[in-house]
Amino acid sequence: MDDQTKRKNRMGLLAKSAPQTVKRLCETLCASHSFEWLRQPETGGVMVRGRTGGTGSAFNMGEVTVTRCSLRLDEGTVGHGYVQGRDKTHATQAALVDALMQTPAADRIETEILQPLRETRVRQQAAIQARANATKVDFFTMVRGDD
Amino acid sequence: MYVAVKGGEKAIDAAHDWLGEVRRGDPDIAELSLAQIREQMTLAVDRVMSEGSLFDPDLAALAIKQSRGDLIEAIFLIRAYRTTLPRFGASHPVETDTMQCQRRISATFKDVPGGQILGPTFDYTHRLLDFKLAAEGNAPDTSTQDAPDLAAERKPHVMEFLNKDGLIESAEATDETPPDLTREPLELPANRALRLQNLTRADEGFLLGLAYSTQRGYARNHAFVGELRIGKVAVEMDIPELGFSIEIGEMTVTECETVNQFKGSKTEPPQFTRGYGLVFGQCERKAISMALVDRALRWKELGEDFAGAPAQDEEFVLSHSDNIQATGFLEHIKLPHYVDFQSELELIRSIRTAATAALAETKIAAE
């Protein structure tokens, strides 16, 4: 996996994780790093698109709230955060993790934050999947009479 | 005619204070929290998000609380809030075949690969009041199977399997940027993308009635549910400062694809045609209705006859589907119209005077 794909994956992971989970894991980290804002956290809307017939051309479905920000660590690394919802702390922490993953702190962040987030996510998905599979049904067609 | 009225400030303040009180209800009963609404009134939250055209469960819960459970009022609040948001951009189209399905059924393909998954449905319940819910109980038991293999659980669209023989029309992608009716006023005739945007935020009741009318024979289009699926999809967007796209979140959506019997027309061969519904949240009735109405509106491109049915009439459907437009115009007639009414009153008086005089004259002439 190249660096861009890795970055893309972890930014998606941070955005899709619940704000309170990200907050809990990032608390100590965030306290120990200072940065300056390139763009203060701001909330806006993103128009979500669907595809006609599931596979066809795009159409506009409606918007989703998104919060974004950009910051620069004291040592100069830049990080960006784009997360669904209106939680400014969530966006800030996503940007901070994005920046720190480009520094020597990357290994620590990987084990202390990203790995637990990934595990939480897999656990949640597995729980839903197991629930769904329990409702999997086989319909039998009854044989009709001769008349 | 609109004329400013003055006065009534004290009465209005008192009315709003009272509104606050009745919203709260009996203070001896615990107050509803937003989290309770979000977690336990989920289908109301989903409806407010889909017709409010903004995906944000916390805001929808707030709107429901503020509106005392009047969902159209809640949708109004969400629409108003939506206009205050700067637009960051548009997402890539969500890929519903990558959805982690919590529900996925097909009424046309019994042995669909991946299986029929009922999910948390009201179907097959007896619709009898459950008095166990009236007594406050503990959380229900959760029964699950062994840890599933997530990678193997991808559910392709049923249409892919049904269309092996090429008997169903295909939906090809183009690179066209879809029109956006939140940016440009609706212009007719509308293309399908614009119609779908209108339908996905349309009033559920209005679409249900129209869809039902097609089933009863007003432009019947013989719809089967090819597939209905509900689950989470990722929302991906290009980030200019990065130069590539990332997933910025995920949301639950409901998708319905219908296959419709079609005898063929002057321009199209006999085949199954399709209707499509895609809605924020778990809004199954709405998604099915949307698909039926979408199909009815496609009569022109499929070379069908216009049967004069309401569901085929694009101007009628698209102009009356939005419950915020509708309620705004409908409810404004209860606001002060004194000057209008005064002039109408004058007019009626003068017509009546003239009519009475004319009647008297004819009577005299007759005598």
Interface residues (C-beta under 8 A of the other chain):
Chain A: Q4 R7 K8 M11 G12 A15 K16 E42 T43 G44 G45 V46 M47 V48 R49 G50 R51 T52 G53 G54 T55 G56 S57 A58 F59 N60 M61 G62 E63 V64 T65 V66 R68 S70 H80 Y82 V83 Q84 G85 R86 V122 Q125 A126 A127 I128 Q129 A130 R131 A132 N133 A134 T135 K136 V137 D138 F139 T141
Chain B: M49 S50 G52 S53 L54 F55 D56 D58 L59 R82 L85 P86 R87 F88 G89 A90 S91 H92 P93 V94 E95 T96 D97 Q100 C101 Q102 R103 K110 G115 Q116 I117 L118 G119 T142 S143 T144 Q145 D146 A147 P148 L150 E153 H157 M159 S170 A171 E172 A173 T174 E176 T177 P178 P179 D180 L181 T182 R192 A193 L194 L196 Q197 T200 R201 A234 V235 E236 M237 I239 E241 L242 F244 S245 I246 E247 I248 G249 E250 M251 V253 E255 E257 R274 Y276 L278 V279 F280
